[in-house]
């Protein structure tokens, strides 16, 4: 048996080795009541990311313009590709009629 500490009530309790292997470092709760409390807390307070990143701001106006242009270019490429696919589908339908 392996000793785990309940994350809710902080009591030590025994866990079978097979079950401890699938815990992946987490601590199991000691009772169904503690498990329901853990789930309730998890629902109301979802986990925060380990590293909270600050929003990145470009250092200069030129870098902001470059980032905007890259984003606009990306959207243009997606739109143009979609339009080409639609145009090609229309051309295929007109040259090879069904029926």
Backbone as a chain_set.jsonl record, in Angstrom:
{"seq": "XXXXXXXXXXXXXXXXXXXXXXXXXXXXXXXXXXXXXXXXXXXXXXXXXXXXXXXXXXXXXXXXXXXXXXXXXXXXXXXXXXXXXXXXXXXXXXXXXXX", "coords": {"N": [[0.838, -1.182, 0.0], [0.368, 2.273, -0.626], [0.986, 5.473, 0.71], [-1.143, 8.198, 0.618], [-2.046, 11.673, 0.705], [-4.95, 13.269, 1.477], [-6.227, 15.808, -0.584], [-8.22, 17.502, 0.278], [-9.071, 17.199, 3.046], [-6.639, 16.81, 4.212], [-5.771, 14.444, 5.441], [-3.856, 11.477, 5.986], [-3.95, 8.508, 4.05], [-4.263, 5.098, 2.98], [-3.484, 3.762, -0.23], [-3.959, 1.481, -2.852], [-1.282, -0.079, -4.644], [-1.542, -0.434, -7.442], [-3.502, 1.431, -8.078], [-2.219, 3.747, -7.257], [-0.231, 3.941, -9.161], [-1.519, 4.897, -11.421], [-2.084, 7.43, -10.694], [-0.39, 9.456, -11.423], [1.201, 11.326, -10.002], [-0.711, 12.892, -8.716], [-2.71, 13.363, -5.769], [-4.933, 11.131, -4.261], [-8.323, 11.423, -3.075], [-9.682, 10.792, 0.225], [-12.257, 9.874, 0.776], [-15.664, 9.436, -0.46], [-17.097, 11.785, 0.088], [-15.085, 13.733, 0.291], [-14.155, 13.565, -2.315], [-16.367, 14.497, -3.802], [-16.397, 17.113, -2.869], [-13.914, 17.987, -3.845], [-14.409, 17.903, -6.599], [-16.441, 19.808, -6.75], [-15.054, 22.119, -5.983], [-13.243, 22.234, -8.077], [-14.924, 22.735, -10.219], [-15.866, 25.308, -9.611], [-13.582, 26.8, -9.306], [-11.555, 26.831, -11.67], [-8.437, 25.45, -12.845], [-5.559, 27.501, -12.956], [-3.274, 28.691, -15.46], [0.144, 27.546, -15.366], [2.178, 29.347, -15.988], [1.723, 32.67, -16.322], [1.368, 34.646, -18.971], [2.363, 37.87, -20.063], [0.618, 40.263, -22.048], [2.029, 40.756, -25.207], [3.601, 43.562, -26.469], [4.488, 45.412, -29.27], [7.693, 46.891, -29.761], [8.113, 49.19, -31.259], [6.532, 51.537, -33.54], [6.922, 50.702, -36.14], [7.315, 47.953, -35.87], [4.785, 47.239, -34.915], [3.271, 47.879, -37.165], [4.366, 46.062, -38.963], [3.558, 43.636, -37.799], [0.772, 43.918, -38.039], [0.537, 43.992, -40.828], [1.442, 41.427, -41.474], [-0.556, 39.877, -40.307], [-2.763, 40.757, -41.782], [-1.964, 39.958, -44.329], [-1.942, 37.22, -43.998], [-4.699, 36.733, -43.64], [-5.568, 37.562, -46.138], [-4.367, 35.673, -47.824], [-5.678, 33.344, -46.999], [-8.31, 33.999, -47.736], [-8.01, 34.358, -50.52], [-7.209, 31.81, -51.312], [-9.463, 30.326, -50.644], [-11.292, 31.51, -52.427], [-10.127, 30.754, -54.856], [-10.51, 27.997, -54.736], [-13.288, 27.83, -54.84], [-13.738, 28.98, -57.331], [-12.39, 27.129, -58.951], [-13.937, 24.851, -58.496], [-16.353, 25.669, -59.616], [-15.563, 25.944, -62.288], [-14.881, 23.307, -62.881], [-17.369, 22.091, -62.693], [-18.737, 23.341, -64.757], [-17.348, 22.502, -67.043], [-17.526, 19.764, -66.966], [-20.342, 18.583, -67.07], [-22.866, 17.083, -65.081], [-24.801, 14.147, -65.614]], "CA": [[0.0, 0.0, 0.0], [1.081, 3.546, -0.741], [0.32, 6.51, 1.489], [-1.515, 9.449, -0.052], [-2.632, 12.674, 1.589], [-6.17, 13.816, 0.873], [-6.06, 17.234, -0.85], [-9.311, 18.267, 0.877], [-9.029, 17.227, 4.511], [-5.225, 16.681, 4.593], [-5.524, 13.232, 6.225], [-3.123, 10.423, 5.285], [-4.721, 7.283, 3.866], [-3.581, 4.099, 2.172], [-3.989, 3.542, -1.584], [-3.326, 0.309, -3.449], [-0.181, 0.265, -5.55], [-2.031, -0.341, -8.817], [-4.211, 2.706, -8.205], [-1.229, 4.814, -7.103], [0.521, 4.063, -10.408], [-2.274, 5.692, -12.392], [-2.352, 8.755, -10.134], [0.489, 10.39, -12.125], [1.65, 12.388, -9.109], [-1.811, 13.52, -7.985], [-3.103, 12.703, -4.537], [-6.331, 10.729, -4.253], [-9.094, 11.8, -1.889], [-9.841, 9.666, 1.154], [-13.641, 9.419, 0.896], [-16.554, 9.991, -1.486], [-17.449, 13.166, 0.433], [-13.957, 14.585, -0.105], [-14.11, 13.571, -3.777], [-17.386, 15.415, -4.303], [-15.939, 18.473, -2.552], [-12.838, 18.308, -4.784], [-15.037, 18.195, -7.891], [-17.154, 21.077, -6.623], [-14.045, 23.181, -6.023], [-12.672, 22.268, -9.426], [-15.914, 23.383, -11.085], [-15.999, 26.724, -9.312], [-12.273, 27.445, -9.409], [-10.748, 26.056, -12.606], [-6.988, 25.608, -12.682], [-4.917, 28.607, -13.646], [-2.063, 28.226, -16.122], [1.324, 27.628, -14.516], [2.885, 30.576, -16.314], [0.805, 33.666, -16.851], [2.125, 35.51, -19.865], [1.882, 39.232, -20.251], [0.38, 40.539, -23.462], [3.224, 41.325, -25.822], [3.396, 44.8, -27.212], [5.648, 45.698, -30.113], [8.523, 47.951, -29.207], [8.033, 50.427, -32.031], [5.423, 51.627, -34.483], [7.252, 49.896, -37.319], [7.049, 46.549, -35.549], [3.33, 47.078, -34.867], [2.821, 47.891, -38.55], [4.793, 44.804, -39.555], [2.68, 42.597, -37.266], [-0.545, 44.121, -38.644], [0.627, 43.599, -42.233], [1.545, 39.97, -41.537], [-1.878, 39.345, -40.008], [-3.614, 41.06, -42.927], [-1.523, 39.113, -45.429], [-2.422, 35.877, -43.686], [-6.134, 36.699, -43.932], [-5.729, 37.677, -47.583], [-4.009, 34.383, -48.418], [-6.776, 32.41, -46.717], [-9.46, 34.387, -48.56], [-7.698, 34.091, -51.922], [-7.206, 30.362, -51.499], [-10.863, 29.909, -50.651], [-11.905, 31.962, -53.674], [-9.606, 29.907, -55.922], [-11.169, 26.696, -54.658], [-14.662, 27.999, -55.324], [-13.646, 29.218, -58.769], [-12.021, 25.861, -59.595], [-15.094, 23.962, -58.424], [-17.311, 26.142, -60.617], [-15.04, 25.634, -63.606], [-14.995, 21.862, -63.084], [-18.782, 21.76, -62.88], [-19.18, 23.83, -66.056], [-16.726, 21.746, -68.15], [-17.922, 18.354, -66.87], [-21.69, 18.562, -66.522], [-23.365, 15.783, -64.613], [-26.05, 13.699, -66.172]], "C": [[0.882, 1.244, 0.0], [0.286, 4.593, 0.03], [0.082, 7.745, 0.636], [-2.084, 10.391, 1.004], [-3.807, 13.299, 0.858], [-5.994, 15.314, 0.644], [-7.141, 18.107, -0.209], [-9.154, 18.359, 2.385], [-7.618, 17.041, 5.07], [-4.943, 15.481, 5.494], [-4.766, 12.235, 5.362], [-4.011, 9.193, 5.192], [-3.963, 6.37, 2.917], [-4.289, 3.927, 0.831], [-3.261, 2.326, -2.138], [-2.299, 0.736, -4.488], [-0.639, 0.423, -6.988], [-2.731, 0.994, -9.052], [-3.239, 3.881, -8.093], [-0.43, 5.011, -8.38], [-0.204, 4.916, -11.437], [-2.602, 7.086, -11.868], [-1.522, 9.83, -10.82], [0.852, 11.594, -11.263], [0.558, 13.098, -8.344], [-2.099, 12.738, -6.718], [-4.59, 12.369, -4.61], [-7.015, 11.223, -2.982], [-9.361, 10.563, -1.049], [-11.263, 9.124, 1.216], [-14.481, 9.995, -0.244], [-16.96, 11.433, -1.197], [-16.333, 14.131, 0.019], [-13.842, 14.66, -1.625], [-15.161, 14.515, -4.354], [-17.017, 16.859, -3.998], [-14.829, 18.902, -3.505], [-13.417, 18.672, -6.147], [-15.792, 19.522, -7.854], [-16.17, 22.237, -6.692], [-13.461, 23.336, -7.415], [-13.618, 22.968, -10.397], [-15.944, 24.885, -10.874], [-14.69, 27.491, -9.434], [-11.395, 26.643, -10.353], [-9.267, 26.387, -12.447], [-6.48, 26.783, -13.518], [-3.681, 28.074, -14.366], [-0.853, 28.419, -15.204], [2.1, 28.922, -14.746], [1.892, 31.533, -16.941], [1.629, 34.634, -17.679], [1.507, 36.897, -19.943], [1.601, 39.443, -21.731], [1.595, 41.238, -24.056], [2.842, 42.545, -26.635], [4.661, 45.076, -28.007], [6.389, 46.923, -29.593], [8.371, 49.263, -29.971], [6.827, 50.395, -32.961], [5.666, 50.791, -35.72], [6.98, 48.416, -37.057], [5.548, 46.288, -35.448], [2.762, 47.026, -36.276], [3.167, 46.575, -39.241], [3.891, 43.655, -39.08], [1.284, 42.702, -37.876], [-0.537, 43.66, -40.097], [0.699, 42.083, -42.364], [0.192, 39.335, -41.271], [-2.827, 39.579, -41.186], [-3.264, 40.177, -44.116], [-2.018, 37.687, -45.226], [-3.908, 35.753, -44.02], [-6.379, 36.771, -45.433], [-5.431, 36.348, -48.259], [-5.122, 33.369, -48.189], [-7.979, 32.725, -47.605], [-9.221, 34.063, -50.022], [-7.715, 32.6, -52.212], [-8.635, 29.834, -51.542], [-11.554, 30.293, -51.944], [-11.423, 31.124, -54.847], [-10.274, 28.539, -55.925], [-12.593, 26.765, -55.185], [-14.676, 28.179, -56.836], [-13.324, 27.916, -59.505], [-13.199, 24.888, -59.577], [-16.141, 24.377, -59.444], [-16.87, 25.817, -62.026], [-15.179, 24.146, -63.902], [-16.442, 21.469, -63.368], [-19.246, 22.205, -64.275], [-18.569, 23.039, -67.221], [-17.125, 20.277, -68.136], [-19.313, 18.293, -66.265], [-22.099, 17.15, -66.123], [-24.612, 15.422, -65.392], [-25.967, 13.205, -67.514]], "O": [[1.983, 1.255, 0.55], [-0.945, 4.593, 0.002], [1.003, 8.268, 0.01], [-2.543, 9.957, 2.06], [-3.659, 13.801, -0.256], [-5.646, 16.034, 1.58], [-6.993, 19.328, -0.159], [-9.108, 19.454, 2.945], [-7.426, 17.109, 6.284], [-3.966, 15.499, 6.243], [-4.995, 12.148, 4.156], [-4.736, 8.868, 6.132], [-3.12, 6.824, 2.144], [-5.517, 3.942, 0.753], [-2.062, 2.167, -1.91], [-2.434, 1.781, -5.125], [-0.174, 1.323, -7.687], [-2.568, 1.611, -10.104], [-3.417, 4.898, -8.763], [0.008, 6.125, -8.664], [0.438, 5.59, -12.243], [-3.319, 7.842, -12.523], [-1.904, 11.0, -10.807], [0.818, 12.735, -11.725], [0.853, 13.842, -7.409], [-1.756, 11.559, -6.624], [-5.407, 13.215, -4.974], [-6.373, 11.415, -1.949], [-9.281, 9.435, -1.535], [-11.457, 7.998, 1.675], [-14.057, 10.936, -0.915], [-17.149, 12.221, -2.123], [-16.595, 15.201, -0.529], [-13.472, 15.701, -2.168], [-14.876, 15.255, -5.296], [-17.304, 17.746, -4.802], [-14.797, 20.055, -3.934], [-12.974, 19.631, -6.779], [-15.777, 20.273, -8.83], [-16.42, 23.226, -7.38], [-13.215, 24.452, -7.871], [-13.181, 23.701, -11.285], [-16.034, 25.651, -11.833], [-14.697, 28.704, -9.643], [-10.57, 25.85, -9.898], [-8.901, 27.463, -11.976], [-6.929, 27.009, -14.642], [-3.094, 27.089, -13.916], [-0.824, 29.329, -14.377], [2.616, 29.518, -13.801], [1.293, 31.234, -17.974], [2.48, 35.352, -17.154], [0.288, 37.061, -19.895], [2.277, 38.86, -22.578], [2.122, 42.191, -23.481], [1.871, 42.533, -27.392], [5.77, 44.985, -27.481], [5.79, 47.858, -29.062], [8.489, 50.337, -29.381], [6.19, 49.358, -33.142], [4.729, 50.232, -36.29], [6.472, 47.711, -37.928], [5.083, 45.222, -35.852], [1.872, 46.223, -36.558], [2.368, 46.037, -40.008], [3.507, 42.799, -39.877], [0.675, 41.681, -38.197], [-1.482, 43.016, -40.553], [0.086, 41.51, -43.265], [-0.176, 38.362, -41.93], [-3.605, 38.694, -41.543], [-4.15, 39.703, -44.828], [-2.458, 37.031, -46.17], [-4.324, 34.764, -44.622], [-7.289, 36.121, -45.948], [-6.155, 35.936, -49.166], [-5.468, 32.614, -49.097], [-8.595, 31.817, -48.163], [-10.112, 33.552, -50.7], [-8.195, 32.181, -53.266], [-8.971, 28.996, -52.378], [-12.316, 29.503, -52.502], [-12.206, 30.809, -55.742], [-10.569, 27.986, -56.984], [-13.047, 25.866, -55.892], [-15.514, 27.608, -57.534], [-13.906, 27.627, -60.55], [-13.426, 24.176, -60.556], [-16.757, 23.519, -60.076], [-17.689, 25.455, -62.871], [-15.543, 23.754, -65.01], [-16.697, 20.6, -64.201], [-20.055, 21.523, -64.903], [-19.196, 22.913, -68.273], [-17.072, 19.61, -69.169], [-19.462, 17.986, -65.083], [-21.716, 16.166, -66.756], [-25.387, 16.296, -65.783], [-26.979, 12.797, -68.085]]}, "num_chains": 1, "name": "protein.A"}
